[in-house]
Amino acid sequence: MADTAFYCILSHEGVLAVRGPDANKFLQGQVTCNLNYLSDSYSSLGARCTPKGRMQSSFRILSVSDGYLLAMASDLLDAQLTDLKKYAVFSKSKLTDESQDWLRIGLNGADDILRSLGLELATTADSVARRDDLLALRLSDGRAELWIPAAQATAVQAQVASQLPEAPLNDWLLAQVRAGIGQVVGSTRELFIPQMINLQAVGGVSFKKGCYTGQEIVARMQYLGKLKRRLYRLALYDSQVPEPATLLFSPTHTSSVGEVVLAARTPDGVELLAVLQDEAALNGVIHLGSAEGRTLSVLDLPYTLDSDREIQR
């Protein structure tokens, strides 16, 4: 189903809002992406890090008239909201959980639906289209997100459902795995620096914006460090979907060599994204959960890592 037209309710994520006169100034010092790139027609991936450069959350962020909306894993939202409020105490910014204020629908192969709603969404990754209070966002693999204010949710969902079949969340996550877009959830919080999930390769890290929490570590890794762990896509010929943070093992190592980031079921088994030691990936023999666990095979990602291009952002 992942290759056919469908819609899916994005129930696994919530929406954190940062609004107010100081929203830009406040968030710019908190997140990896450059908010000055955002506009009415452009969104971005991004992350928020600890001072040691470990990601507390990852998200998609877009601008609204009085601030920003960040879509992130639901099990991260409360902790991020509480923590951010500590730093915003002297800022003219208001931080709230707006998860109930929006219905977010994922669309695959359904640009006709957007046009029927008056949304002309460009094909360029990260593009945004707006009509009245409706928002549409383009993802890197051609899928789209439709953000609907709660007051219009019932009517707009009915219009979408009249033209498209509804798919389970698994189908949306499978497309995300195949697009190579990693995501932090509660169980992987503070495990990875941004480059470990290839966030810099998909526009989620700016190396020119200046200081933000964790920036020194992230920049040092890009310019001076040698990253030994990064995101890979793997296949598992088994029907049981592993949870994020499940450990991976290699027969050439005495300890774990990586962790599952995101996984979804396929007709033939499971595909997943994992942060994995390069040496173990080159060896090609990876086991799930233990040294004797199920065997995974390494698959291609749809993009290449290009440090020169990444540093230009």
LODREN-940306 format. One record per residue (C-alpha): x, z, y; residue number from 0; residue in one letter; chain. Coordinates in steps of 0.05 Angstrom, whole numbers. Layout:
% LODREN-940306
<r u="X" w="Z" v="Y" resi="NUM" resn="a" chain="A"/>
...
***
This chain:
% LODREN-940306
<r u="0" w="0" v="0" resi="0" resn="m" chain="A"/>
<r u="59" w="11" v="47" resi="1" resn="a" chain="A"/>
<r u="66" w="-64" v="57" resi="2" resn="d" chain="A"/>
<r u="-8" w="-77" v="73" resi="3" resn="t" chain="A"/>
<r u="-50" w="-64" v="134" resi="4" resn="a" chain="A"/>
<r u="-76" w="7" v="138" resi="5" resn="f" chain="A"/>
<r u="-87" w="67" v="183" resi="6" resn="y" chain="A"/>
<r u="-66" w="138" v="171" resi="7" resn="c" chain="A"/>
<r u="-80" w="204" v="205" resi="8" resn="i" chain="A"/>
<r u="-14" w="235" v="226" resi="9" resn="l" chain="A"/>
<r u="-34" w="305" v="205" resi="10" resn="s" chain="A"/>
<r u="37" w="328" v="190" resi="11" resn="h" chain="A"/>
<r u="58" w="331" v="263" resi="12" resn="e" chain="A"/>
<r u="37" w="369" v="325" resi="13" resn="g" chain="A"/>
<r u="44" w="355" v="400" resi="14" resn="v" chain="A"/>
<r u="84" w="399" v="447" resi="15" resn="l" chain="A"/>
<r u="71" w="386" v="521" resi="16" resn="a" chain="A"/>
<r u="119" w="401" v="578" resi="17" resn="v" chain="A"/>
<r u="84" w="391" v="645" resi="18" resn="r" chain="A"/>
<r u="99" w="408" v="717" resi="19" resn="g" chain="A"/>
<r u="144" w="389" v="776" resi="20" resn="p" chain="A"/>
<r u="207" w="412" v="740" resi="21" resn="d" chain="A"/>
<r u="191" w="382" v="672" resi="22" resn="a" chain="A"/>
<r u="245" w="328" v="676" resi="23" resn="n" chain="A"/>
<r u="299" w="373" v="702" resi="24" resn="k" chain="A"/>
<r u="283" w="427" v="651" resi="25" resn="f" chain="A"/>
<r u="279" w="382" v="589" resi="26" resn="l" chain="A"/>
<r u="339" w="339" v="608" resi="27" resn="q" chain="A"/>
<r u="382" w="400" v="596" resi="28" resn="g" chain="A"/>
<r u="349" w="414" v="529" resi="29" resn="q" chain="A"/>
<r u="346" w="349" v="490" resi="30" resn="v" chain="A"/>
<r u="393" w="295" v="464" resi="31" resn="t" chain="A"/>
<r u="358" w="234" v="493" resi="32" resn="c" chain="A"/>
<r u="361" w="212" v="565" resi="33" resn="n" chain="A"/>
<r u="293" w="223" v="598" resi="34" resn="l" chain="A"/>
<r u="312" w="175" v="654" resi="35" resn="n" chain="A"/>
<r u="303" w="119" v="603" resi="36" resn="y" chain="A"/>
<r u="230" w="138" v="593" resi="37" resn="l" chain="A"/>
<r u="175" w="103" v="632" resi="38" resn="s" chain="A"/>
<r u="103" w="82" v="626" resi="39" resn="d" chain="A"/>
<r u="126" w="28" v="578" resi="40" resn="s" chain="A"/>
<r u="182" w="62" v="539" resi="41" resn="y" chain="A"/>
<r u="187" w="123" v="492" resi="42" resn="s" chain="A"/>
<r u="246" w="152" v="453" resi="43" resn="s" chain="A"/>
<r u="266" w="191" v="392" resi="44" resn="l" chain="A"/>
<r u="305" w="254" v="406" resi="45" resn="g" chain="A"/>
<r u="325" w="323" v="383" resi="46" resn="a" chain="A"/>
<r u="336" w="393" v="409" resi="47" resn="r" chain="A"/>
<r u="400" w="428" v="385" resi="48" resn="c" chain="A"/>
<r u="430" w="497" v="381" resi="49" resn="t" chain="A"/>
<r u="494" w="510" v="421" resi="50" resn="p" chain="A"/>
<r u="531" w="491" v="357" resi="51" resn="k" chain="A"/>
<r u="498" w="423" v="356" resi="52" resn="g" chain="A"/>
<r u="451" w="436" v="298" resi="53" resn="r" chain="A"/>
<r u="382" w="407" v="306" resi="54" resn="m" chain="A"/>
<r u="325" w="456" v="316" resi="55" resn="q" chain="A"/>
<r u="275" w="399" v="319" resi="56" resn="s" chain="A"/>
<r u="270" w="323" v="322" resi="57" resn="s" chain="A"/>
<r u="214" w="287" v="357" resi="58" resn="f" chain="A"/>
<r u="186" w="225" v="391" resi="59" resn="r" chain="A"/>
<r u="178" w="236" v="465" resi="60" resn="i" chain="A"/>
<r u="137" w="198" v="517" resi="61" resn="l" chain="A"/>
<r u="123" w="209" v="590" resi="62" resn="s" chain="A"/>
<r u="55" w="225" v="620" resi="63" resn="v" chain="A"/>
<r u="36" w="230" v="693" resi="64" resn="s" chain="A"/>
<r u="57" w="303" v="701" resi="65" resn="d" chain="A"/>
<r u="109" w="312" v="646" resi="66" resn="g" chain="A"/>
<r u="124" w="296" v="573" resi="67" resn="y" chain="A"/>
<r u="92" w="298" v="504" resi="68" resn="l" chain="A"/>
<r u="135" w="311" v="442" resi="69" resn="l" chain="A"/>
<r u="109" w="297" v="372" resi="70" resn="a" chain="A"/>
<r u="146" w="338" v="320" resi="71" resn="m" chain="A"/>
<r u="135" w="369" v="251" resi="72" resn="a" chain="A"/>
<r u="78" w="419" v="256" resi="73" resn="s" chain="A"/>
<r u="117" w="474" v="223" resi="74" resn="d" chain="A"/>
<r u="169" w="472" v="279" resi="75" resn="l" chain="A"/>
<r u="122" w="472" v="338" resi="76" resn="l" chain="A"/>
<r u="107" w="546" v="347" resi="77" resn="d" chain="A"/>
<r u="181" w="566" v="342" resi="78" resn="a" chain="A"/>
<r u="202" w="511" v="391" resi="79" resn="q" chain="A"/>
<r u="147" w="530" v="439" resi="80" resn="l" chain="A"/>
<r u="167" w="603" v="438" resi="81" resn="t" chain="A"/>
<r u="241" w="588" v="447" resi="82" resn="d" chain="A"/>
<r u="232" w="537" v="502" resi="83" resn="l" chain="A"/>
<r u="188" w="584" v="542" resi="84" resn="k" chain="A"/>
<r u="247" w="632" v="546" resi="85" resn="k" chain="A"/>
<r u="288" w="580" v="582" resi="86" resn="y" chain="A"/>
<r u="231" w="555" v="626" resi="87" resn="a" chain="A"/>
<r u="215" w="623" v="656" resi="88" resn="v" chain="A"/>
<r u="247" w="604" v="724" resi="89" resn="f" chain="A"/>
<r u="224" w="532" v="720" resi="90" resn="s" chain="A"/>
<r u="161" w="501" v="749" resi="91" resn="k" chain="A"/>
<r u="142" w="476" v="680" resi="92" resn="s" chain="A"/>
<r u="84" w="494" v="635" resi="93" resn="k" chain="A"/>
<r u="94" w="489" v="560" resi="94" resn="l" chain="A"/>
<r u="34" w="485" v="513" resi="95" resn="t" chain="A"/>
<r u="13" w="465" v="444" resi="96" resn="d" chain="A"/>
<r u="-32" w="403" v="454" resi="97" resn="e" chain="A"/>
<r u="-40" w="386" v="380" resi="98" resn="s" chain="A"/>
<r u="-115" w="396" v="384" resi="99" resn="q" chain="A"/>
<r u="-120" w="353" v="447" resi="100" resn="d" chain="A"/>
<r u="-97" w="290" v="411" resi="101" resn="w" chain="A"/>
<r u="-115" w="250" v="349" resi="102" resn="l" chain="A"/>
<r u="-54" w="211" v="328" resi="103" resn="r" chain="A"/>
<r u="-65" w="152" v="282" resi="104" resn="i" chain="A"/>
<r u="-10" w="111" v="248" resi="105" resn="g" chain="A"/>
<r u="-23" w="36" v="244" resi="106" resn="l" chain="A"/>
<r u="11" w="-13" v="197" resi="107" resn="n" chain="A"/>
<r u="-1" w="-87" v="207" resi="108" resn="g" chain="A"/>
<r u="-58" w="-73" v="255" resi="109" resn="a" chain="A"/>
<r u="-41" w="-100" v="324" resi="110" resn="d" chain="A"/>
<r u="-110" w="-133" v="326" resi="111" resn="d" chain="A"/>
<r u="-139" w="-63" v="328" resi="112" resn="i" chain="A"/>
<r u="-97" w="-45" v="388" resi="113" resn="l" chain="A"/>
<r u="-117" w="-109" v="425" resi="114" resn="r" chain="A"/>
<r u="-191" w="-94" v="410" resi="115" resn="s" chain="A"/>
<r u="-179" w="-28" v="446" resi="116" resn="l" chain="A"/>
<r u="-147" w="-63" v="506" resi="117" resn="g" chain="A"/>
<r u="-76" w="-43" v="487" resi="118" resn="l" chain="A"/>
<r u="-25" w="-99" v="491" resi="119" resn="e" chain="A"/>
<r u="35" w="-68" v="456" resi="120" resn="l" chain="A"/>
<r u="101" w="-104" v="459" resi="121" resn="a" chain="A"/>
<r u="139" w="-116" v="394" resi="122" resn="t" chain="A"/>
<r u="202" w="-84" v="420" resi="123" resn="t" chain="A"/>
<r u="219" w="-17" v="387" resi="124" resn="a" chain="A"/>
<r u="198" w="44" v="429" resi="125" resn="d" chain="A"/>
<r u="151" w="4" v="473" resi="126" resn="s" chain="A"/>
<r u="89" w="40" v="500" resi="127" resn="v" chain="A"/>
<r u="22" w="11" v="521" resi="128" resn="a" chain="A"/>
<r u="-31" w="49" v="559" resi="129" resn="r" chain="A"/>
<r u="-105" w="38" v="575" resi="130" resn="r" chain="A"/>
<r u="-144" w="92" v="608" resi="131" resn="d" chain="A"/>
<r u="-124" w="154" v="568" resi="132" resn="d" chain="A"/>
<r u="-105" w="116" v="504" resi="133" resn="l" chain="A"/>
<r u="-32" w="109" v="485" resi="134" resn="l" chain="A"/>
<r u="2" w="63" v="435" resi="135" resn="a" chain="A"/>
<r u="75" w="67" v="414" resi="136" resn="l" chain="A"/>
<r u="117" w="15" v="376" resi="137" resn="r" chain="A"/>
<r u="162" w="39" v="321" resi="138" resn="l" chain="A"/>
<r u="227" w="5" v="300" resi="139" resn="s" chain="A"/>
<r u="198" w="-27" v="238" resi="140" resn="d" chain="A"/>
<r u="137" w="-56" v="272" resi="141" resn="g" chain="A"/>
<r u="88" w="-1" v="257" resi="142" resn="r" chain="A"/>
<r u="51" w="32" v="314" resi="143" resn="a" chain="A"/>
<r u="22" w="99" v="334" resi="144" resn="e" chain="A"/>
<r u="-44" w="106" v="370" resi="145" resn="l" chain="A"/>
<r u="-54" w="170" v="410" resi="146" resn="w" chain="A"/>
<r u="-127" w="185" v="425" resi="147" resn="i" chain="A"/>
<r u="-151" w="242" v="470" resi="148" resn="p" chain="A"/>
<r u="-196" w="290" v="432" resi="149" resn="a" chain="A"/>
<r u="-258" w="270" v="473" resi="150" resn="a" chain="A"/>
<r u="-253" w="198" v="448" resi="151" resn="q" chain="A"/>
<r u="-227" w="213" v="377" resi="152" resn="a" chain="A"/>
<r u="-291" w="206" v="338" resi="153" resn="t" chain="A"/>
<r u="-311" w="140" v="369" resi="154" resn="a" chain="A"/>
<r u="-242" w="108" v="367" resi="155" resn="v" chain="A"/>
<r u="-228" w="130" v="295" resi="156" resn="q" chain="A"/>
<r u="-295" w="101" v="274" resi="157" resn="a" chain="A"/>
<r u="-275" w="34" v="306" resi="158" resn="q" chain="A"/>
<r u="-208" w="35" v="271" resi="159" resn="v" chain="A"/>
<r u="-240" w="54" v="204" resi="160" resn="a" chain="A"/>
<r u="-290" w="-3" v="209" resi="161" resn="s" chain="A"/>
<r u="-233" w="-53" v="207" resi="162" resn="q" chain="A"/>
<r u="-178" w="-20" v="166" resi="163" resn="l" chain="A"/>
<r u="-173" w="20" v="101" resi="164" resn="p" chain="A"/>
<r u="-148" w="91" v="108" resi="165" resn="e" chain="A"/>
<r u="-84" w="106" v="70" resi="166" resn="a" chain="A"/>
<r u="-55" w="173" v="48" resi="167" resn="p" chain="A"/>
<r u="1" w="204" v="90" resi="168" resn="l" chain="A"/>
<r u="49" w="186" v="34" resi="169" resn="n" chain="A"/>
<r u="44" w="112" v="52" resi="170" resn="d" chain="A"/>
<r u="63" w="126" v="124" resi="171" resn="w" chain="A"/>
<r u="122" w="170" v="103" resi="172" resn="l" chain="A"/>
<r u="145" w="116" v="54" resi="173" resn="l" chain="A"/>
<r u="148" w="66" v="111" resi="174" resn="a" chain="A"/>
<r u="188" w="117" v="151" resi="175" resn="q" chain="A"/>
<r u="237" w="126" v="94" resi="176" resn="v" chain="A"/>
<r u="246" w="51" v="89" resi="177" resn="r" chain="A"/>
<r u="257" w="48" v="164" resi="178" resn="a" chain="A"/>
<r u="313" w="99" v="157" resi="179" resn="g" chain="A"/>
<r u="284" w="148" v="208" resi="180" resn="i" chain="A"/>
<r u="303" w="219" v="190" resi="181" resn="g" chain="A"/>
<r u="263" w="279" v="213" resi="182" resn="q" chain="A"/>
<r u="275" w="353" v="218" resi="183" resn="v" chain="A"/>
<r u="222" w="399" v="187" resi="184" resn="v" chain="A"/>
<r u="219" w="474" v="178" resi="185" resn="g" chain="A"/>
<r u="262" w="477" v="116" resi="186" resn="s" chain="A"/>
<r u="317" w="434" v="146" resi="187" resn="t" chain="A"/>
<r u="319" w="467" v="214" resi="188" resn="r" chain="A"/>
<r u="391" w="477" v="238" resi="189" resn="e" chain="A"/>
<r u="421" w="442" v="178" resi="190" resn="l" chain="A"/>
<r u="443" w="377" v="211" resi="191" resn="f" chain="A"/>
<r u="476" w="352" v="274" resi="192" resn="i" chain="A"/>
<r u="442" w="290" v="303" resi="193" resn="p" chain="A"/>
<r u="493" w="240" v="275" resi="194" resn="q" chain="A"/>
<r u="480" w="266" v="204" resi="195" resn="m" chain="A"/>
<r u="410" w="236" v="206" resi="196" resn="i" chain="A"/>
<r u="435" w="174" v="243" resi="197" resn="n" chain="A"/>
<r u="396" w="194" v="305" resi="198" resn="l" chain="A"/>
<r u="448" w="161" v="350" resi="199" resn="q" chain="A"/>
<r u="437" w="95" v="313" resi="200" resn="a" chain="A"/>
<r u="362" w="93" v="330" resi="201" resn="v" chain="A"/>
<r u="367" w="110" v="404" resi="202" resn="g" chain="A"/>
<r u="356" w="185" v="399" resi="203" resn="g" chain="A"/>
<r u="422" w="208" v="430" resi="204" resn="v" chain="A"/>
<r u="451" w="193" v="498" resi="205" resn="s" chain="A"/>
<r u="526" w="200" v="508" resi="206" resn="f" chain="A"/>
<r u="522" w="188" v="584" resi="207" resn="k" chain="A"/>
<r u="468" w="235" v="608" resi="208" resn="k" chain="A"/>
<r u="510" w="296" v="618" resi="209" resn="g" chain="A"/>
<r u="502" w="367" v="593" resi="210" resn="c" chain="A"/>
<r u="448" w="392" v="547" resi="211" resn="y" chain="A"/>
<r u="449" w="448" v="495" resi="212" resn="t" chain="A"/>
<r u="496" w="428" v="440" resi="213" resn="g" chain="A"/>
<r u="522" w="367" v="478" resi="214" resn="q" chain="A"/>
<r u="596" w="386" v="471" resi="215" resn="e" chain="A"/>
<r u="593" w="388" v="395" resi="216" resn="i" chain="A"/>
<r u="551" w="324" v="390" resi="217" resn="v" chain="A"/>
<r u="597" w="286" v="438" resi="218" resn="a" chain="A"/>
<r u="661" w="312" v="404" resi="219" resn="r" chain="A"/>
<r u="635" w="287" v="337" resi="220" resn="m" chain="A"/>
<r u="621" w="218" v="366" resi="221" resn="q" chain="A"/>
<r u="687" w="209" v="402" resi="222" resn="y" chain="A"/>
<r u="737" w="251" v="364" resi="223" resn="l" chain="A"/>
<r u="708" w="275" v="299" resi="224" resn="g" chain="A"/>
<r u="704" w="242" v="232" resi="225" resn="k" chain="A"/>
<r u="633" w="249" v="206" resi="226" resn="l" chain="A"/>
<r u="635" w="260" v="131" resi="227" resn="k" chain="A"/>
<r u="560" w="267" v="119" resi="228" resn="r" chain="A"/>
<r u="506" w="219" v="142" resi="229" resn="r" chain="A"/>
<r u="437" w="193" v="124" resi="230" resn="l" chain="A"/>
<r u="428" w="150" v="62" resi="231" resn="y" chain="A"/>
<r u="367" w="120" v="29" resi="232" resn="r" chain="A"/>
<r u="360" w="132" v="-46" resi="233" resn="l" chain="A"/>
<r u="313" w="117" v="-103" resi="234" resn="a" chain="A"/>
<r u="290" w="162" v="-159" resi="235" resn="l" chain="A"/>
<r u="252" w="135" v="-218" resi="236" resn="y" chain="A"/>
<r u="207" w="195" v="-227" resi="237" resn="d" chain="A"/>
<r u="138" w="212" v="-202" resi="238" resn="s" chain="A"/>
<r u="155" w="281" v="-175" resi="239" resn="q" chain="A"/>
<r u="170" w="280" v="-100" resi="240" resn="v" chain="A"/>
<r u="226" w="328" v="-80" resi="241" resn="p" chain="A"/>
<r u="217" w="373" v="-20" resi="242" resn="e" chain="A"/>
<r u="261" w="370" v="42" resi="243" resn="p" chain="A"/>
<r u="324" w="412" v="35" resi="244" resn="a" chain="A"/>
<r u="328" w="401" v="-40" resi="245" resn="t" chain="A"/>
<r u="402" w="400" v="-57" resi="246" resn="l" chain="A"/>
<r u="439" w="339" v="-84" resi="247" resn="l" chain="A"/>
<r u="499" w="341" v="-131" resi="248" resn="f" chain="A"/>
<r u="555" w="296" v="-155" resi="249" resn="s" chain="A"/>
<r u="596" w="303" v="-219" resi="250" resn="p" chain="A"/>
<r u="660" w="298" v="-178" resi="251" resn="t" chain="A"/>
<r u="644" w="360" v="-135" resi="252" resn="h" chain="A"/>
<r u="634" w="433" v="-154" resi="253" resn="t" chain="A"/>
<r u="582" w="446" v="-100" resi="254" resn="s" chain="A"/>
<r u="524" w="408" v="-70" resi="255" resn="s" chain="A"/>
<r u="539" w="344" v="-32" resi="256" resn="v" chain="A"/>
<r u="476" w="337" v="8" resi="257" resn="g" chain="A"/>
<r u="403" w="353" v="21" resi="258" resn="e" chain="A"/>
<r u="338" w="314" v="19" resi="259" resn="v" chain="A"/>
<r u="310" w="299" v="88" resi="260" resn="v" chain="A"/>
<r u="245" w="262" v="73" resi="261" resn="l" chain="A"/>
<r u="215" w="233" v="9" resi="262" resn="a" chain="A"/>
<r u="153" w="193" v="-11" resi="263" resn="a" chain="A"/>
<r u="123" w="164" v="-74" resi="264" resn="r" chain="A"/>
<r u="128" w="90" v="-91" resi="265" resn="t" chain="A"/>
<r u="93" w="51" v="-147" resi="266" resn="p" chain="A"/>
<r u="158" w="57" v="-188" resi="267" resn="d" chain="A"/>
<r u="179" w="128" v="-170" resi="268" resn="g" chain="A"/>
<r u="205" w="158" v="-106" resi="269" resn="v" chain="A"/>
<r u="246" w="136" v="-46" resi="270" resn="e" chain="A"/>
<r u="279" w="186" v="-1" resi="271" resn="l" chain="A"/>
<r u="326" w="198" v="57" resi="272" resn="l" chain="A"/>
<r u="382" w="248" v="47" resi="273" resn="a" chain="A"/>
<r u="442" w="272" v="85" resi="274" resn="v" chain="A"/>
<r u="499" w="259" v="37" resi="275" resn="l" chain="A"/>
<r u="574" w="263" v="35" resi="276" resn="q" chain="A"/>
<r u="603" w="193" v="43" resi="277" resn="d" chain="A"/>
<r u="652" w="205" v="-14" resi="278" resn="e" chain="A"/>
<r u="596" w="224" v="-62" resi="279" resn="a" chain="A"/>
<r u="554" w="164" v="-41" resi="280" resn="a" chain="A"/>
<r u="613" w="117" v="-54" resi="281" resn="l" chain="A"/>
<r u="621" w="148" v="-122" resi="282" resn="n" chain="A"/>
<r u="549" w="127" v="-135" resi="283" resn="g" chain="A"/>
<r u="527" w="181" v="-183" resi="284" resn="v" chain="A"/>
<r u="480" w="230" v="-148" resi="285" resn="i" chain="A"/>
<r u="436" w="282" v="-182" resi="286" resn="h" chain="A"/>
<r u="375" w="317" v="-154" resi="287" resn="l" chain="A"/>
<r u="370" w="393" v="-154" resi="288" resn="g" chain="A"/>
<r u="430" w="408" v="-199" resi="289" resn="s" chain="A"/>
<r u="490" w="375" v="-231" resi="290" resn="a" chain="A"/>
<r u="446" w="358" v="-291" resi="291" resn="e" chain="A"/>
<r u="386" w="337" v="-250" resi="292" resn="g" chain="A"/>
<r u="351" w="270" v="-245" resi="293" resn="r" chain="A"/>
<r u="396" w="212" v="-224" resi="294" resn="t" chain="A"/>
<r u="387" w="175" v="-158" resi="295" resn="l" chain="A"/>
<r u="412" w="107" v="-137" resi="296" resn="s" chain="A"/>
<r u="435" w="88" v="-67" resi="297" resn="v" chain="A"/>
<r u="394" w="36" v="-29" resi="298" resn="l" chain="A"/>
<r u="408" w="-1" v="36" resi="299" resn="d" chain="A"/>
<r u="385" w="21" v="105" resi="300" resn="l" chain="A"/>
<r u="353" w="-30" v="153" resi="301" resn="p" chain="A"/>
<r u="406" w="-19" v="207" resi="302" resn="y" chain="A"/>
<r u="482" w="-13" v="213" resi="303" resn="t" chain="A"/>
<r u="521" w="42" v="248" resi="304" resn="l" chain="A"/>
<r u="557" w="15" v="309" resi="305" resn="d" chain="A"/>
<r u="593" w="69" v="349" resi="306" resn="s" chain="A"/>
<r u="610" w="23" v="406" resi="307" resn="d" chain="A"/>
<r u="537" w="5" v="418" resi="308" resn="r" chain="A"/>
<r u="515" w="77" v="409" resi="309" resn="e" chain="A"/>
<r u="563" w="103" v="462" resi="310" resn="i" chain="A"/>
<r u="534" w="55" v="514" resi="311" resn="q" chain="A"/>
<r u="469" w="95" v="519" resi="312" resn="r" chain="A"/>
***
